[in-house]
Amino acid sequence: MRDDEKFEIIRALDLLPHISGASWAMLWFRINGIKNPSKDEFREKTVEYFSKIVPLLESFEGKKEFDDINHYMKNRFEEEKKLIISGENKEVEKRYQRYLDYG
């Protein structure tokens, strides 16, 4: 598969962990009045909300011509979850610190 064929999904999976995952996690903690969640709590909640994109990732299943991109999306999605949980997604870590500072 060429890079230009997966460009948009690469961009989406670069942004969605901190845009959908961490932003929604921040909202959840704020509404529940939790001012100092642990890093692990924040990361787990981020993965929970990030995982809500699974139906989008599955939207091309069952079509042979999408096999390559489906495989790429599933692997990349799992890799992003691991990066979040391990604290290696720098954007999610920035969001966590921002929440502690301003939440």
Helices and strands as residue ranges (DSSP letters): H 3-16, I 17-22, H 23-31, H 39-50, G 51-53, H 54-57, G 64-66, H 67-86, H 90-102
